[in-house]
Amino acid sequence: MKSSSKVSSFLNKPERAAYLFIAPAILVLLIFMFIPLVSTIAVSTLRMDVFMQSATFIGLDHFIRMMGDGKFWNAFGNTAYFTAFEVPLQIAVSLLAAVYVSRNTRLRKFVRSALFLPFVCSLTAIGIMWSFLLDPQIGLYTEYLTRLGLPRLAFLRDPQLAMPAVILMTVWRNFGYTMVILVAAVQTIPASYYEAAQLDGAGKFRQFANVTIPSIVPALGFSVITATIMALQVFDQIFVTTQGGPLGKTETLVTYIYKSGFQTAPYDLGYASAISVMTLIFIMIVSLTMNRYFQSKESTDAR
């Protein structure tokens, strides 16, 4: 009885009961995020292969080696290139689609669902599908090009076309998710704002630029930040379609981490962990900078 009374007295305070509800989520984060993160940082200071047969402490040697590693900088440049083009294109397509399907008519609800559907599918399955569609011998799209009198292009095998093809494939798969977030934001804009803009003589474009965009800055900022984080961690679609080729033109930081630690001898797990730590730091710097910018933008627009 005493123990039950102690539990009930503990739960009587809402702030204490709340800890019990968030405990499962904290436990999951601890097991699957915090412990692996700390372990990765620790392994980055060791000379150790993937079989963990021997481990030698080497301090920051892996990070020093990274600074002179041409393959690392190639992967870094490719990741930056992918992010710089994929994120703006995804946001632009999502925003235009969100404005079009924001009204709750039957047709636009159907279009909204259809555009969101690719995001539900596995990136691996989508990568395999696009590999067939873009294959220079049996691909449907390459066949259309030849019928139009254009050359039969090997999109995923051409060093100049491989990364743009992966970018377009990623935009096609991901923009539906961003669109749904922006649709929810657009639907909260009061109709009186657009009516006032019309009375002032503003056309559709000026309404979009001066009413829609400023009103959805919080959702737009969230979408840009999450899309950037996802882009900086791009792996699945590249691994399935090009595996970092041709000539390393689609090698990204995460594919290089995988190859260094698990695919290419000597399976240097310590070096792969060091690259992971640097990737984490880079993502944190970019995301925090963008978050600060959008917060300042939001506060400026609120004034």
N, C-alpha and C positions, 0 to 999 in steps of 0.2 A: 504493500500500500504506500509506503514511504517513497519507494522508487517511482511509482506511477504518479504520485503527487508532485515529485520533483520534476518529472518530465512535463506534466501538465503546466506547472508553474513556469518552466522554461519556455514552453510553447505559447504561453499567454501573451508574450511580447512579440509583436509582428516582426520586428527586426531580427529576432533570434530564430523564429520559425522560418524566415526567408532563407537562412543559411542551410537548412535541411533540404529545401527545394532546389537550391543551386549546387548542392554537394555533388550530385551525379555528374553534372556538367564540369565542375572543377576537377573531379576525379578523372574524367575522360581527357581533359586538357592536360592534366598532370602526366598521365601515362603516355599519351600519344603526341604531345607537343613539347612540354617542358623538359621531361627526361631525355627524349631524343635530341633536343636542342643542346642541352648541357653536354650530352655524350658526344655530339658532333664537334663542339668546341674543344672538348678534351682530346678527341682523336686527331684533330687538326694539328696538334702539337707533337704527334707521335709518328714515327716511321713504322707503318704497319700495313700488311696486305689484307685482302678481304677474308682470308682464312684465319686471321688473328693468331697465327702461330708464334709470332714474336712481336714485341712492341718496344721501341726505343724512343726515349724522349729527345726531341730535337728542337724544341722551342718554336721559334718563328721561321725556321728554315723553309718550310713549305710556302709561306707567304712571300719570302724573299725570292724563292724560285719562281713564283707566280709572276712577279714583276718582269721577269725576263723571258717568260714563256710566250712565244708567238702564237701558239694555238689558243692559249687563254685569251689573248687580246683579239684574235680573230673571232672567237666565240662571243666575246663581250661586244664587239662591233656589230656582229650579226644580230645579237639580242636587242641592241639599241636601235638598229635599223628596222627590225620587225616591230618593235614597240612604237617607234616614231610614225610608222605608216598605218599599222593595224588599228591602234587606239583611236586616232582622229577619224579614220574612215568608218570604224564601227560606231562611234558616237554620232557622226553625221547621218549615217543611214538609219540608225535607231531613232534619232530625233525626228527626221522626216517621216518615218513610218509611224511614230507615236502621234504626231500631229494629225496624220491622215486617219488613223484607226481609233482616235480618242472618243469619237461619238459612238454611243451604244446602239447602233443599228444592227440588224441581224447579219447583214453582209460584212460589216466591219468587225463584228465579234468573231465571225468565221475567219476572216483574214488575219485577225490578231492571233487566234489559236494556231493557224497554219504557219505563221511566221515564227511563232515560239517553238513549234514542234522540233526543229533540228537541235535545239539546245538540250532537249531531253535525251537525245541519242548519244551513244558513246563516241568519244573522239576517235577511238581506234576503229570502230565500224565506219565512221565518216571518212577517215583517212583511207581505208581500203576502198571504199566506194569511189572517192575522187581519184585514187590511183588508177582504177579501171576507166573512169570517164576521161582522164587526161592521157591515157596510154597512147603512144604514137602509132601503134599497130592496130589495136582493137578499140581504142577510145571513141566514145560517141562524139565528144566535142571536136576532136581532131578530124573526125570524118566530116563533120559539118564544115570545118575550115577548108578541107580539100574540095568540097562541093562548091564552095564560094570562090574557088580559084586561088586560095591561099596555100602556102606551104604547110606540110604536115609537121607541126611543131611538137617537140618532146618537152613539154612544159616542166616536168619534174626531173628531167635529165640535163636540161640546159642551165649552165651556171648563171646566166643572166635572167632566166625566167622562173627558176625554181622558187626563190624566196617570194616574189610577187604572187605566184600561184598559191603558195601556202598561206600568204596573208589574206588573199581573197577567200580561200576556203575557210579560214578561221573567222573572218567577218561574217560569212554566210551562216556559220554554225552559231556564233555567239550573239549576234545583234538582237535576236528575239528576246533574250533575257533582259538586255538593257532597255529595249523598247517597252517591255511591260512595266519596268520601274518608272520610265518617263511618262507612260500613259497615265499611270496613277497620279503623277505630279500634275500633268496637264489638266486632268479632270477636276482638280481642286481649285483651278483658277476661276474666280467669279466671272460670270458672263458680263457683269456690269463693266469690267475693265475693257473688254472688247467693244462694248457699246459706246463707252466714253471715247475710245480711240477712233471709232468710226465717225462720231460727231466732230472730232477734230480733223477729219479728212484723211485719216491714216488708211492706207491700203493693206492688203493681206501681208505683204512683206514687212511693212513697218510694224504691223500688229505682232507679227512673229518675232521681230527683232527687239521691239520696245516693250512688249507685254509678256509674251510667252517665255522668252529666254530669261529675263530677270526674275520671273515668278517661280521658275523651277531650278534656280541655282543650287539649292541644297541637294536635290535629287541628281542634278547634272554633275555636281562635284563628287557625290558618292559613286556614280556610274563611271566617271573618268578614273577615279582612284582604283576602284575594283578591277576595271578593265586593264589598267596599267600593271597592277600586281599580277594578274593572270597572264598578261603578255610577257612580262619579265621571267615568268616560270614556264614558258612554252616548251613542251616536250612531246606529248603523245602524237600529235599530227605530223611532226617532223620525223619522229622515230619510225612511224609507220610508212610514210611516203618517201622520204629521201635518206633517212638515217644520217643526216648531217651533210650529205653530198649534194650535188657534185662538186668536187674540188674544195670541200669544206665551206661552200657558200651558204649553207643553211645550218651549219653547226652553231648551236646556241650554248649558253652557259650550262643549262641543265643536261643537255645531251652530252656535253663534254665531261660533266661530273659523272654521268653514268658510264661513259666509255673509260674514263680514267680509273674508276673504282671497281667496275664489274665486268667490263668487256675486253679490255686490252691489257695484256701482260705489261708490267708485273702486278697488275691489280692493286694499284697504290691507293688504299682506302684513306690513308692519312692525307694525301694530296687532294683527293676528291672531297674530303671533309673541309679542307682549307678553302677550296673553291666555293663550297656551300656556304661557309661563313661569310666570305666576301660577297657572295650573291645576296645573302640575307642583309648585310650592312647596306649594300647598294639599294635594295628594295625599300628598306626602312628610310633611308635618306630621301629617296624620291617620293615615297608615299607621305611622309611627314611634311615635306616641302609643299606638295600639292594640297594637302589638307589645310595647311596654314594659309595658303593662297586663297582657297575657296572659302575659308572662314572669314577672311578679311573682305572678300568679295561680297559675301552674304551680308556682313555687317554694313558695308558701304551701300548696298542696294536697299537695306532696311531703312536707312536714313532718308 
